[in-house]
Amino acid sequence: MKPPPGLKLIDENGRRMDGRRPDELRKITMKAGVLKRADGSCYLEWGNNKVIAGVYGPREVHPRHDQDATQAIVRCRYSMSPFSVDDRKRPGPDRRSQEISKLLGEALSPVVLRQMFPRTAIDVFCEILEAEAGTRCAALTAASVALADAGIPMKGMVASVAAGKIDNTVVLDLRKEEDNFGDTDLPVAIIPKTGEIVLLQMDGHFTDDEFDVAMQYSIDACHQIHGMQKQALREKYLDAAVEKRMSEPAESEVML
Ligand code: CDP
């Protein structure tokens, strides 16, 4: 869709609407271990996206005929809150959320060491509280931290981001107007530890050269995001260690 008259997605200096350079990410913050009843969880803010991911399992599979006798199954549910977008979203699953749930499950399954937990399910819930483009990538990034927080053995975490094209310029991490009025959207997810690609979708067109630039931007950004994921997990365990130390009696008290 063409932008409305007067809306400039990128200026003559190559700066985007929010002042970002083409290869710059929006601000990302994440916190691991935010849900008490989940085995693992993560709250993530990415630009104006707000996402919470909760992991439950490995646990018994219901319905039983979904069980795999050789390995765990990874089930994902991506869900957008009715209040997460400008027009109220009808609650419950729709085609889009079913598609995103499926691809999140397919992206996370190869990283989990599923053979360690035969006949079980690992359930991953991603709730979008506020959406402003890039929610599937944000959900995948948060889900991965939640899985690690749950102590699920994995061969690495998954980091994800989208690249795209606006006004003939390849850019990283589209915001809402860039997604709506831009020409191309390319969500990518990789396992930074191994370099494997676990998600690659494309809406629109790229030339071969543009595709290479978009992939390079995305891969570099995924490594950056992976650093943030590891930091969120480190912070949780540092906080827990400090809390434990505070709750233990000081050495002098023990001696008394
Ligand atoms: O969120 P993501 O970019 O992964 O998926 P999309 O289908 O390309 O949606 C782009 C954006 O459109 C979402 O992030 C929302 O901000 C918005 N959207 C909406 O306003 N209402 C919907 N029912 C679905 C999406």
Residues whose N, C-alpha, C, O or C-beta is under 5 A from the ligand:
A	BS01	CDP	V85 D86 K89 A131 E132 A133 G134 T135 R136 C137 D179
